[in-house]
């Protein structure tokens, strides 16, 4: 049985190159195993998740005619000449990375190694079909419900104008990194870095805002956070703004499901109908709050979306959130029952 090597391997006798690779590896949260002698890498050639070959040992590796494999990269401190490119092809390398210029790309490659086997968690958008529908509260509560059942979940607060998922969950102001820190980072995030640095409550990690908010989100940063989240969490819930075309255009087409929150009044349903017209077909569903005079079937016919859950207003919910107790203080309340019902429906999409 083949034993899987825990991290990447680096074949080089060049100490300066090794230090340059180690800097990128530290940023990615991995520790490469170094092989100065190319002959010693043979047993681990097929098992390592990534193989990095220094230009100083490239010809020696090429002479061994090892089996072709994916994720082989050449690393060098100098611009590669024709001989380096030729040996890279003989080794089956897909790229030649010149350091430090290509350090960001190397961090990206090694970040995937840090995340372990590729995985893709569900991406679920949570959108208020009308103002005051409680989309942020529902996203946080659904994340807690999912984390309680599966061990972890991630909520991404992408609504700069909202109240803040950290406020809903009762996350201390000083806990973990937030959008301002993530915006300053370069390269692709690893799932491990998110798991280790984000604030978390009861297994639910959250990407949220600092006390002094910016005017909006950088779409590349949002894209990178969501991609890393999907590699490391079984579900990523994005609390979406109602009127930010850049954020909505980035997230909605990638969602496995979109939950639209609405109250059951004529003005609210009219606003909901307007908000849902541009949603990707076949992936959106309604979660209704309050009001029992209107049948769910009638709402489905008017809005054109299925109703996945309907819940009554929960007494004491605002007070519990204001006291920092979170949205699911009562596990038997309407919100808890609704999130359990929606989580079960989402589970069928996996």
Residue frames as qw, qx, qy, qz and C-alpha x, y, z in Angstrom:
[[0.000, 0.888, 0.460, 0.000, 0.00, 0.00, 0.00],
 [0.409, 0.482, -0.018, 0.775, 1.35, 3.41, -0.99],
 [0.372, -0.613, -0.429, 0.550, 1.95, 5.80, 1.90],
 [0.211, 0.873, 0.247, 0.364, 0.96, 9.40, 1.26],
 [0.476, 0.050, -0.247, 0.842, 3.65, 11.96, 2.03],
 [0.133, -0.712, -0.534, 0.435, 2.26, 14.63, 4.35],
 [0.071, 0.867, 0.011, -0.492, 3.65, 17.61, 2.47],
 [0.640, 0.751, -0.156, -0.040, 5.49, 18.73, -0.64],
 [0.826, -0.259, 0.207, 0.456, 9.03, 17.59, -1.46],
 [0.212, 0.943, -0.214, -0.144, 11.86, 19.81, -2.64],
 [0.908, 0.051, 0.152, 0.387, 14.78, 18.36, -4.56],
 [0.300, 0.883, -0.154, 0.326, 17.73, 20.75, -4.29],
 [0.758, -0.223, -0.246, 0.561, 21.20, 21.12, -2.80],
 [0.218, 0.488, 0.025, 0.845, 21.07, 24.92, -3.15],
 [0.274, -0.409, -0.632, 0.598, 20.69, 26.45, 0.32],
 [0.087, 0.210, 0.005, -0.974, 19.67, 29.86, -1.02],
 [0.430, -0.123, -0.607, -0.657, 16.95, 28.32, -3.19],
 [0.431, -0.338, -0.824, 0.144, 15.79, 26.21, -0.26],
 [0.121, -0.343, -0.445, 0.818, 15.41, 29.33, 1.89],
 [0.263, 0.093, -0.260, -0.924, 13.39, 31.06, -0.85],
 [0.499, -0.221, -0.748, -0.379, 11.06, 28.07, -1.13],
 [0.355, -0.319, -0.754, 0.453, 10.77, 27.88, 2.67],
 [0.081, 0.180, 0.198, -0.960, 9.51, 31.47, 2.80],
 [0.494, -0.030, -0.442, -0.748, 6.71, 30.66, 0.38],
 [0.528, -0.196, -0.826, -0.018, 5.96, 27.42, 2.23],
 [0.171, -0.233, -0.618, 0.731, 5.68, 29.28, 5.54],
 [0.309, 0.111, -0.033, -0.944, 3.15, 31.65, 3.98],
 [0.624, -0.041, -0.577, -0.525, 1.15, 28.64, 2.80],
 [0.678, -0.421, 0.376, -0.471, 1.38, 26.86, 6.15],
 [0.993, 0.096, -0.073, -0.004, 3.32, 23.80, 4.97],
 [0.384, -0.718, 0.556, 0.167, 6.79, 22.36, 5.54],
 [0.798, 0.485, -0.318, -0.162, 8.49, 20.81, 2.49],
 [0.856, -0.345, 0.329, 0.200, 10.77, 17.81, 2.90],
 [0.244, 0.842, -0.416, -0.241, 14.15, 18.53, 1.31],
 [0.941, 0.036, 0.282, 0.181, 16.06, 15.96, -0.75],
 [0.057, -0.805, 0.425, 0.410, 19.57, 17.17, -1.68],
 [0.192, -0.246, 0.885, 0.345, 20.29, 13.87, -3.46],
 [0.592, 0.178, -0.268, -0.738, 17.81, 13.24, -6.33],
 [0.457, 0.068, -0.879, -0.118, 18.13, 9.48, -5.91],
 [0.035, -0.119, -0.817, 0.563, 16.56, 9.61, -2.44],
 [0.437, 0.191, 0.142, -0.867, 13.31, 11.14, -3.73],
 [0.351, 0.072, -0.809, -0.466, 12.44, 8.07, -5.82],
 [0.142, -0.282, -0.927, 0.201, 10.38, 6.26, -3.10],
 [0.079, 0.579, 0.506, -0.634, 8.27, 9.38, -2.50],
 [0.041, -0.098, 0.472, 0.875, 8.03, 10.54, -6.12],
 [0.251, -0.345, -0.731, -0.533, 4.51, 9.23, -6.71],
 [0.376, -0.568, -0.703, 0.204, 3.12, 9.80, -3.21],
 [0.216, -0.314, -0.213, 0.899, 4.02, 13.43, -2.53],
 [0.292, 0.775, 0.506, -0.241, 1.19, 15.91, -3.20],
 [0.353, 0.930, -0.094, -0.031, 3.62, 18.34, -4.90],
 [0.822, -0.128, 0.149, 0.534, 7.19, 17.90, -6.16],
 [0.120, 0.978, -0.128, -0.115, 9.46, 20.93, -6.46],
 [0.877, 0.068, 0.122, 0.461, 12.71, 20.40, -8.36],
 [0.201, -0.838, 0.167, 0.479, 15.52, 22.91, -8.05],
 [0.620, 0.750, -0.201, -0.110, 17.24, 23.87, -11.27],
 [0.068, -0.695, 0.714, -0.048, 20.52, 22.65, -9.75],
 [0.421, -0.135, 0.892, -0.097, 19.22, 19.05, -9.60],
 [0.690, 0.441, 0.114, -0.562, 16.87, 19.12, -12.58],
 [0.528, 0.516, -0.625, -0.254, 19.17, 17.32, -15.03],
 [0.012, -0.244, 0.941, -0.236, 19.85, 14.58, -12.48],
 [0.545, 0.225, 0.606, -0.534, 16.13, 14.02, -11.91],
 [0.662, 0.528, -0.175, -0.502, 15.48, 13.98, -15.65],
 [0.306, 0.462, -0.825, -0.111, 18.13, 11.26, -16.14],
 [0.291, -0.070, 0.886, -0.354, 16.23, 8.95, -13.77],
 [0.361, -0.085, -0.669, -0.644, 13.26, 8.85, -16.17],
 [0.172, 0.142, 0.792, -0.569, 10.77, 8.68, -13.31],
 [0.126, 0.529, 0.819, 0.181, 7.07, 7.97, -14.04],
 [0.047, -0.401, -0.211, -0.890, 4.98, 10.91, -15.19],
 [0.244, -0.556, -0.708, 0.361, 2.87, 12.51, -12.48],
 [0.005, -0.857, -0.294, -0.423, 0.91, 15.70, -11.87],
 [0.405, -0.912, 0.003, -0.058, 1.96, 18.66, -9.70],
 [0.775, -0.148, 0.092, 0.608, 5.65, 18.82, -10.64],
 [0.135, 0.989, 0.038, 0.051, 7.24, 22.29, -10.68],
 [0.709, 0.184, -0.142, 0.666, 10.75, 23.55, -11.31],
 [0.271, -0.950, -0.111, 0.105, 12.02, 26.30, -8.99],
 [0.696, 0.218, 0.011, 0.684, 15.01, 28.49, -9.74],
 [0.258, -0.760, -0.154, 0.576, 16.58, 31.79, -8.72],
 [0.132, -0.407, 0.461, 0.778, 17.76, 32.57, -12.26],
 [0.649, 0.462, -0.086, -0.599, 15.96, 32.99, -15.55],
 [0.813, -0.021, 0.579, 0.057, 15.74, 29.52, -17.10],
 [0.114, 0.531, -0.609, -0.579, 17.76, 28.81, -20.21],
 [0.718, 0.232, -0.451, -0.477, 16.96, 26.28, -22.97],
 [0.398, 0.170, -0.887, 0.161, 18.57, 23.41, -21.06],
 [0.198, 0.046, 0.691, -0.694, 16.40, 24.03, -18.00],
 [0.641, 0.236, 0.031, -0.730, 13.25, 24.18, -20.09],
 [0.636, 0.267, -0.670, -0.274, 14.20, 20.98, -21.89],
 [0.239, 0.080, -0.898, 0.362, 14.89, 19.10, -18.65],
 [0.390, 0.088, 0.454, -0.797, 11.64, 20.44, -17.18],
 [0.733, 0.220, -0.269, -0.584, 9.75, 18.84, -20.06],
 [0.538, 0.218, -0.814, 0.022, 11.60, 15.55, -19.54],
 [0.041, 0.004, -0.804, 0.593, 10.54, 15.56, -15.85],
 [0.170, -0.569, -0.768, -0.240, 6.91, 16.30, -16.70],
 [0.159, -0.391, -0.375, 0.825, 6.99, 19.68, -14.96],
 [0.206, 0.764, 0.594, 0.143, 4.05, 21.94, -15.74],
 [0.044, 0.983, 0.032, 0.177, 5.71, 25.25, -14.79],
 [0.647, 0.101, -0.273, 0.705, 9.09, 26.80, -14.12],
 [0.304, -0.918, -0.250, -0.048, 8.85, 29.26, -11.21],
 [0.511, 0.397, -0.237, 0.725, 11.54, 31.93, -10.94],
 [0.499, -0.758, -0.369, 0.198, 11.91, 33.21, -7.37],
 [0.103, 0.326, 0.698, -0.629, 11.23, 35.69, -5.91],
 [0.272, 0.087, -0.312, -0.906, 9.20, 36.97, -8.88],
 [0.593, -0.157, -0.635, -0.470, 6.89, 33.93, -8.89],
 [0.048, 0.081, -0.817, 0.569, 6.61, 33.59, -5.12],
 [0.548, 0.083, 0.256, -0.792, 2.87, 34.38, -5.12],
 [0.773, 0.200, -0.442, -0.409, 2.25, 31.57, -7.60],
 [0.443, 0.184, -0.840, 0.254, 4.32, 29.18, -5.47],
 [0.234, -0.039, 0.625, -0.744, 2.31, 30.13, -2.38],
 [0.715, 0.136, -0.065, -0.683, -0.87, 29.32, -4.33],
 [0.696, 0.217, -0.673, -0.129, 0.48, 25.90, -5.31],
 [0.297, 0.116, -0.818, 0.478, 1.55, 25.09, -1.76],
 [0.422, -0.077, 0.346, -0.835, -1.69, 26.42, -0.26],
 [0.814, 0.052, -0.325, -0.479, -3.59, 23.68, -2.05],
 [0.585, 0.154, -0.758, 0.243, -1.20, 21.20, -0.42],
 [0.050, -0.148, 0.615, -0.773, -1.98, 22.68, 3.00],
 [0.635, -0.027, 0.074, -0.768, -5.68, 22.14, 2.42],
 [0.501, -0.071, 0.856, -0.106, -5.23, 18.43, 1.82],
 [0.289, 0.275, 0.839, 0.370, -7.36, 16.51, -0.69],
 [0.150, -0.109, -0.280, -0.942, -9.47, 18.67, -2.95],
 [0.021, 0.492, 0.839, -0.231, -13.01, 19.15, -1.74],
 [0.081, -0.284, -0.290, -0.910, -15.91, 21.39, -2.55],
 [0.047, 0.363, 0.732, -0.575, -18.32, 22.43, 0.15],
 [0.146, 0.734, 0.635, 0.192, -21.77, 23.71, -0.67],
 [0.147, -0.012, -0.024, 0.989, -21.99, 27.40, -1.49],
 [0.075, -0.688, -0.722, -0.025, -25.27, 28.91, -0.29],
 [0.078, 0.284, 0.014, 0.955, -26.28, 32.52, -0.77],
 [0.153, -0.620, -0.699, 0.320, -28.64, 34.10, 1.77],
 [0.105, 0.233, 0.249, 0.934, -30.44, 37.18, 0.47],
 [0.159, 0.450, 0.560, -0.677, -33.07, 39.48, 1.93],
 [0.225, 0.498, 0.693, 0.470, -35.92, 39.72, -0.54],
 [0.135, -0.858, -0.238, -0.434, -37.02, 42.81, 1.35],
 [0.131, 0.529, -0.483, 0.686, -35.51, 45.03, 4.01],
 [0.438, -0.365, 0.502, -0.651, -35.76, 43.76, 7.57],
 [0.867, 0.012, -0.359, -0.344, -36.47, 40.16, 6.60],
 [0.708, -0.563, 0.410, -0.116, -33.75, 38.83, 8.89],
 [0.847, 0.451, -0.276, 0.047, -31.36, 37.37, 6.29],
 [0.219, 0.621, -0.633, 0.406, -28.23, 37.96, 8.43],
 [0.558, -0.346, 0.569, -0.496, -29.82, 36.36, 11.47],
 [0.949, 0.156, 0.120, -0.245, -31.00, 33.38, 9.44],
 [0.666, 0.574, -0.451, 0.155, -27.56, 32.90, 7.84],
 [0.045, -0.547, 0.692, -0.468, -25.90, 32.88, 11.26],
 [0.722, -0.164, 0.476, -0.475, -28.49, 30.51, 12.72],
 [0.926, 0.334, -0.092, -0.154, -28.28, 28.16, 9.75],
 [0.447, 0.607, -0.600, 0.268, -24.48, 28.13, 10.10],
 [0.333, -0.421, 0.680, -0.499, -24.78, 27.18, 13.77],
 [0.883, 0.060, 0.263, -0.385, -27.26, 24.43, 12.93],
 [0.826, 0.478, -0.299, 0.008, -24.97, 23.03, 10.24],
 [0.201, 0.605, -0.669, 0.382, -21.88, 23.24, 12.45],
 [0.596, -0.316, 0.556, -0.485, -23.68, 21.42, 15.26],
 [0.937, 0.181, 0.191, -0.228, -24.49, 18.55, 12.89],
 [0.844, 0.488, -0.107, 0.196, -21.30, 18.43, 10.80],
 [0.760, -0.316, -0.081, 0.562, -18.60, 19.88, 13.04],
 [0.267, -0.382, 0.124, 0.876, -17.93, 23.10, 11.12],
 [0.364, 0.758, 0.496, 0.217, -19.36, 25.69, 8.75],
 [0.345, -0.146, 0.061, 0.925, -18.40, 29.13, 7.44],
 [0.176, 0.870, 0.453, -0.089, -20.47, 32.29, 7.17],
 [0.424, 0.078, 0.192, 0.881, -19.11, 35.03, 4.90],
 [0.047, 0.805, 0.408, -0.428, -20.61, 38.44, 5.71],
 [0.425, 0.191, 0.427, 0.775, -20.52, 40.21, 2.34],
 [0.046, -0.830, -0.463, -0.308, -23.05, 42.90, 3.25],
 [0.382, 0.150, -0.267, 0.872, -21.13, 46.04, 4.16],
 [0.277, -0.382, -0.032, -0.881, -24.38, 47.82, 5.00],
 [0.710, -0.390, -0.552, -0.197, -25.72, 45.11, 7.30],
 [0.560, -0.776, 0.115, -0.266, -25.60, 44.87, 11.06],
 [0.125, 0.618, -0.759, 0.163, -22.71, 42.42, 11.06],
 [0.838, -0.099, -0.519, -0.137, -22.75, 38.64, 11.51],
 [0.424, 0.139, -0.654, 0.611, -20.36, 39.02, 14.44],
 [0.301, -0.202, 0.303, -0.881, -23.00, 41.09, 16.23],
 [0.802, -0.115, -0.271, -0.519, -25.63, 38.43, 15.59],
 [0.830, 0.011, -0.541, 0.135, -23.37, 35.67, 16.92],
 [0.574, -0.816, 0.055, -0.048, -21.97, 37.65, 19.84],
 [0.829, 0.198, -0.122, 0.509, -18.36, 37.45, 18.62],
 [0.431, -0.732, -0.066, 0.523, -15.99, 39.62, 20.72],
 [0.342, 0.927, -0.051, -0.146, -14.72, 42.68, 18.84],
 [0.105, -0.767, 0.614, 0.153, -11.07, 41.62, 19.18],
 [0.768, -0.077, 0.635, 0.000, -11.54, 38.03, 18.05],
 [0.715, 0.253, 0.576, 0.303, -9.85, 36.80, 14.87],
 [0.189, -0.184, 0.391, 0.882, -8.99, 38.42, 11.55],
 [0.402, 0.668, 0.482, -0.400, -11.58, 40.35, 9.56],
 [0.634, 0.698, 0.286, 0.170, -12.06, 41.78, 6.10],
 [0.053, 0.970, -0.233, -0.043, -9.55, 44.59, 6.64],
 [0.474, -0.545, 0.668, 0.179, -6.74, 42.10, 7.31],
 [0.721, 0.243, 0.630, 0.158, -7.79, 39.76, 4.52],
 [0.461, 0.877, 0.130, -0.014, -7.88, 42.65, 2.03],
 [0.064, -0.885, 0.448, 0.106, -4.20, 43.34, 2.75],
 [0.702, -0.241, 0.652, 0.154, -3.08, 39.76, 2.17],
 [0.399, 0.573, -0.509, -0.504, -1.63, 38.69, -1.17],
 [0.174, 0.192, -0.952, -0.161, -2.02, 35.43, -3.02],
 [0.657, -0.272, -0.530, -0.461, -4.60, 32.75, -2.49],
 [0.494, -0.477, 0.495, -0.532, -5.84, 31.87, 0.99],
 [0.332, 0.071, -0.941, -0.005, -5.57, 28.35, 2.29],
 [0.641, -0.503, -0.441, -0.376, -8.48, 26.68, 4.02],
 [0.690, -0.281, -0.488, 0.455, -6.24, 25.99, 6.99],
 [0.228, 0.114, -0.184, 0.949, -5.42, 29.68, 7.40],
 [0.424, -0.414, -0.232, -0.772, -9.13, 30.52, 7.53],
 [0.762, -0.394, -0.508, -0.074, -9.84, 27.75, 10.00],
 [0.655, -0.200, -0.404, 0.606, -7.04, 28.90, 12.29],
 [0.242, 0.006, -0.117, 0.963, -7.43, 32.69, 12.17],
 [0.292, -0.447, -0.380, -0.755, -11.13, 33.52, 11.76],
 [0.365, -0.183, 0.551, -0.728, -13.35, 34.15, 14.78],
 [0.461, -0.115, -0.829, -0.295, -15.57, 31.18, 15.53],
 [0.502, -0.210, 0.441, -0.713, -18.55, 30.30, 17.72],
 [0.757, 0.026, 0.570, -0.320, -19.59, 26.68, 18.40],
 [0.629, 0.068, 0.693, 0.344, -17.80, 25.40, 15.28],
 [0.425, 0.811, 0.375, 0.147, -19.08, 28.21, 13.05],
 [0.463, -0.229, 0.139, 0.845, -16.31, 30.37, 11.58],
 [0.235, 0.883, 0.395, -0.097, -17.19, 33.81, 10.29],
 [0.435, 0.140, 0.183, 0.870, -15.65, 36.34, 7.92],
 [0.092, -0.869, -0.482, 0.065, -16.92, 39.67, 9.11],
 [0.272, 0.808, 0.038, 0.521, -16.20, 43.38, 9.27],
 [0.435, -0.041, -0.438, 0.785, -13.94, 45.48, 11.49],
 [0.083, -0.660, -0.507, 0.548, -15.37, 48.27, 13.60],
 [0.165, 0.680, -0.141, -0.701, -14.53, 50.84, 10.94],
 [0.732, 0.344, 0.580, 0.095, -15.89, 49.52, 7.67],
 [0.209, -0.192, 0.497, 0.820, -14.64, 50.26, 4.18],
 [0.470, 0.320, -0.083, -0.818, -16.92, 51.31, 1.37],
 [0.898, 0.229, -0.083, -0.366, -17.19, 47.75, 0.07],
 [0.830, -0.257, 0.474, 0.143, -15.45, 44.50, -0.76],
 [0.132, 0.570, -0.674, -0.451, -12.68, 43.70, -3.19],
 [0.901, 0.190, -0.066, -0.384, -14.17, 41.07, -5.49],
 [0.630, 0.413, -0.646, 0.121, -10.84, 39.18, -5.89],
 [0.075, -0.321, 0.758, -0.563, -10.52, 38.94, -2.10],
 [0.724, 0.011, 0.313, -0.615, -14.11, 37.73, -1.79],
 [0.843, 0.333, -0.347, -0.239, -13.50, 35.17, -4.53],
 [0.410, 0.420, -0.752, 0.301, -10.36, 33.89, -2.82],
 [0.335, -0.230, 0.652, -0.640, -12.05, 33.63, 0.59],
 [0.833, 0.116, 0.133, -0.525, -15.00, 31.69, -0.82],
 [0.757, 0.397, -0.514, -0.070, -12.74, 29.33, -2.78],
 [0.199, 0.356, -0.797, 0.446, -10.65, 28.57, 0.32],
 [0.533, -0.126, 0.480, -0.686, -13.81, 28.21, 2.40],
 [0.881, 0.191, -0.115, -0.417, -15.23, 25.63, 0.02],
 [0.617, 0.382, -0.673, 0.142, -12.01, 23.63, 0.24],
 [0.195, 0.234, -0.760, 0.574, -12.10, 23.57, 4.02],
 [0.381, 0.069, 0.554, -0.737, -15.73, 23.65, 5.17],
 [0.263, 0.300, 0.910, 0.115, -18.73, 21.45, 4.31],
 [0.155, 0.807, 0.535, 0.197, -20.86, 24.53, 3.68],
 [0.266, -0.098, -0.038, 0.958, -20.14, 28.21, 3.01],
 [0.049, 0.798, 0.600, -0.041, -23.05, 30.59, 3.66],
 [0.300, 0.125, 0.100, 0.941, -22.74, 34.05, 2.15],
 [0.018, 0.739, 0.504, -0.446, -24.82, 36.84, 3.69],
 [0.410, 0.339, 0.449, 0.718, -25.47, 38.86, 0.53],
 [0.060, 0.355, 0.149, -0.921, -26.21, 42.56, 0.10],
 [0.483, 0.610, 0.599, -0.188, -29.43, 43.46, -1.66],
 [0.428, 0.898, 0.101, -0.016, -27.90, 46.14, -3.87],
 [0.271, -0.715, 0.538, 0.353, -24.25, 45.50, -4.74],
 [0.823, 0.499, -0.111, -0.247, -23.98, 44.35, -8.37],
 [0.326, 0.633, -0.697, 0.083, -20.29, 43.45, -8.11],
 [0.303, -0.271, 0.838, -0.364, -20.76, 41.14, -5.10],
 [0.762, 0.246, 0.411, -0.436, -24.01, 39.65, -6.38],
 [0.704, 0.605, -0.292, -0.228, -22.50, 39.08, -9.83],
 [0.171, 0.543, -0.810, 0.142, -19.55, 37.27, -8.28],
 [0.301, -0.162, 0.848, -0.405, -21.42, 35.03, -5.85],
 [0.716, 0.226, 0.302, -0.587, -24.87, 34.22, -7.25],
 [0.735, 0.436, -0.415, -0.313, -23.78, 32.32, -10.40],
 [0.332, 0.377, -0.840, 0.203, -21.56, 30.06, -8.26],
 [0.487, -0.227, 0.558, -0.632, -24.18, 29.21, -5.62],
 [0.111, -0.089, -0.983, -0.112, -25.51, 25.68, -5.24],
 [0.179, -0.681, -0.709, -0.041, -28.58, 27.20, -3.59],
 [0.047, 0.283, -0.086, 0.954, -29.92, 30.69, -2.86],
 [0.218, -0.558, -0.757, 0.262, -32.19, 31.31, 0.10],
 [0.023, -0.434, -0.161, -0.886, -34.40, 34.38, -0.15],
 [0.168, -0.371, -0.720, 0.562, -35.83, 35.67, 3.15],
 [0.168, -0.356, -0.290, -0.873, -39.12, 37.57, 3.16],
 [0.260, 0.193, 0.651, -0.686, -41.92, 38.53, 5.45],
 [0.121, 0.407, 0.857, 0.292, -45.48, 37.78, 4.32],
 [0.166, 0.694, 0.311, -0.627, -46.95, 41.17, 3.49],
 [0.619, 0.716, 0.314, 0.074, -47.99, 42.57, 0.14],
 [0.150, 0.945, -0.286, -0.043, -45.20, 45.21, 0.02],
 [0.470, -0.554, 0.678, 0.115, -42.60, 42.66, 1.14],
 [0.727, 0.196, 0.643, 0.137, -43.63, 40.09, -1.45],
 [0.500, 0.859, 0.109, 0.009, -43.66, 42.75, -4.16],
 [0.062, -0.864, 0.495, 0.064, -40.09, 43.69, -3.24],
 [0.635, -0.263, 0.722, 0.079, -39.17, 40.01, -3.10],
 [0.741, 0.529, 0.412, 0.044, -40.56, 39.45, -6.59],
 [0.327, 0.927, -0.182, 0.013, -38.41, 42.30, -7.90],
 [0.301, -0.730, 0.614, 0.021, -35.29, 41.03, -6.10],
 [0.692, -0.115, 0.711, 0.048, -35.61, 37.48, -7.42],
 [0.700, 0.666, 0.087, -0.243, -36.09, 38.25, -11.11],
 [0.403, 0.769, -0.497, -0.016, -32.37, 38.16, -11.84],
 [0.578, -0.464, 0.661, -0.120, -31.53, 35.05, -9.81],
 [0.161, 0.293, -0.883, -0.330, -30.14, 31.97, -11.58],
 [0.767, -0.088, -0.208, -0.601, -33.07, 29.67, -12.44],
 [0.874, -0.055, -0.474, -0.090, -33.69, 26.51, -10.47],
 [0.576, 0.105, -0.581, 0.566, -31.46, 27.30, -7.50],
 [0.108, -0.279, 0.311, -0.902, -33.46, 29.74, -5.36],
 [0.415, -0.479, -0.772, -0.049, -35.99, 29.05, -2.63],
 [0.249, -0.666, 0.013, -0.703, -38.00, 31.15, -0.17],
 [0.393, -0.253, -0.737, 0.488, -37.86, 31.21, 3.61],
 [0.228, -0.661, -0.302, -0.647, -40.87, 33.07, 4.99],
 [0.272, -0.097, -0.641, 0.711, -41.08, 34.77, 8.36],
 [0.193, 0.265, 0.432, -0.840, -44.27, 35.75, 10.18],
 [0.534, 0.254, -0.137, -0.795, -47.84, 35.91, 8.96],
 [0.291, 0.040, 0.956, 0.007, -50.09, 32.90, 8.50],
 [0.518, 0.528, 0.332, -0.586, -53.03, 34.42, 6.62],
 [0.562, 0.621, -0.378, -0.394, -51.45, 33.77, 3.22],
 [0.970, -0.027, 0.241, 0.014, -50.90, 30.20, 2.08],
 [0.437, -0.509, 0.565, 0.480, -47.40, 29.14, 1.08],
 [0.538, 0.333, 0.690, 0.352, -48.78, 27.86, -2.23],
 [0.236, 0.926, 0.294, 0.021, -50.11, 31.31, -3.03],
 [0.248, -0.850, 0.319, 0.337, -46.72, 32.86, -2.25],
 [0.564, -0.155, 0.687, 0.431, -45.00, 30.33, -4.50],
 [0.463, 0.624, 0.579, 0.248, -47.35, 31.21, -7.33],
 [0.065, 0.990, 0.092, -0.086, -46.82, 34.96, -6.92],
 [0.266, -0.809, 0.453, 0.264, -43.04, 34.96, -6.47],
 [0.785, 0.509, -0.324, -0.140, -42.30, 31.95, -8.64],
 [0.246, 0.479, -0.790, 0.294, -40.05, 30.20, -6.10],
 [0.697, -0.317, -0.641, -0.043, -40.64, 27.19, -3.85],
 [0.415, -0.729, 0.269, -0.473, -41.09, 27.79, -0.12],
 [0.585, 0.214, -0.743, 0.246, -38.58, 25.70, 1.78],
 [0.372, -0.310, -0.707, 0.515, -39.58, 26.80, 5.26],
 [0.220, -0.690, -0.220, -0.654, -41.97, 29.05, 7.11],
 [0.473, -0.188, -0.631, 0.585, -41.42, 30.31, 10.63],
 [0.262, -0.887, -0.367, -0.101, -43.24, 32.45, 13.13],
 [0.094, 0.774, -0.320, 0.538, -41.61, 35.48, 14.69],
 [0.712, -0.152, -0.595, 0.341, -39.57, 34.33, 17.68],
 [0.402, -0.886, -0.087, -0.211, -40.22, 35.99, 21.01],
 [0.630, -0.716, 0.225, 0.200, -37.07, 37.24, 22.72],
 [0.835, 0.300, 0.158, 0.434, -34.82, 36.82, 19.67],
 [0.262, 0.820, -0.073, 0.504, -33.78, 40.47, 19.47],
 [0.508, -0.796, 0.244, -0.222, -33.06, 40.54, 23.19],
 [0.924, -0.209, 0.238, 0.216, -30.93, 37.39, 23.01],
 [0.684, 0.495, 0.080, 0.529, -28.87, 38.85, 20.17],
 [0.029, -0.884, 0.110, -0.453, -28.48, 42.17, 21.98],
 [0.674, -0.666, 0.298, -0.117, -27.17, 40.32, 25.05],
 [0.162, 0.642, -0.741, -0.114, -24.60, 38.46, 22.92],
 [0.652, -0.116, 0.706, -0.249, -26.33, 35.09, 23.36],
 [0.060, -0.138, 0.838, 0.525, -26.66, 34.41, 19.63],
 [0.527, 0.032, -0.286, -0.800, -29.71, 33.57, 17.53],
 [0.717, -0.095, -0.650, -0.234, -30.22, 29.98, 18.70],
 [0.202, -0.352, 0.653, -0.640, -30.53, 30.37, 22.45],
 [0.730, 0.068, 0.490, -0.471, -33.66, 28.25, 22.13],
 [0.057, -0.235, 0.887, 0.393, -33.04, 25.08, 20.12],
 [0.199, 0.415, 0.888, -0.013, -36.79, 24.42, 19.98],
 [0.189, 0.625, 0.192, -0.733, -37.89, 27.83, 18.77],
 [0.670, 0.677, 0.239, -0.190, -39.22, 28.71, 15.32],
 [0.256, 0.835, -0.459, -0.163, -35.78, 29.78, 14.04],
 [0.324, -0.412, 0.851, 0.018, -34.11, 26.55, 15.13],
 [0.679, 0.291, 0.662, -0.129, -36.85, 24.44, 13.53],
 [0.565, 0.798, 0.024, -0.207, -36.66, 26.44, 10.29],
 [0.100, 0.757, -0.630, -0.138, -32.87, 26.17, 10.03],
 [0.494, -0.180, 0.850, -0.031, -33.02, 22.43, 10.69],
 [0.694, 0.521, 0.465, -0.173, -35.59, 22.06, 7.93],
 [0.442, 0.856, -0.216, -0.158, -33.53, 24.09, 5.45],
 [0.185, -0.623, 0.756, 0.075, -30.31, 22.28, 6.42],
 [0.658, 0.076, 0.747, -0.057, -31.99, 18.96, 5.67],
 [0.654, 0.715, 0.213, -0.124, -33.00, 20.21, 2.22],
 [0.189, 0.859, -0.463, -0.108, -29.49, 21.49, 1.54],
 [0.502, -0.403, 0.765, 0.016, -28.09, 18.13, 2.60],
 [0.785, 0.362, 0.501, -0.039, -29.80, 16.49, -0.36],
 [0.475, 0.865, -0.140, -0.084, -27.72, 18.67, -2.72],
 [0.297, -0.703, 0.636, 0.114, -24.38, 17.21, -1.57]]
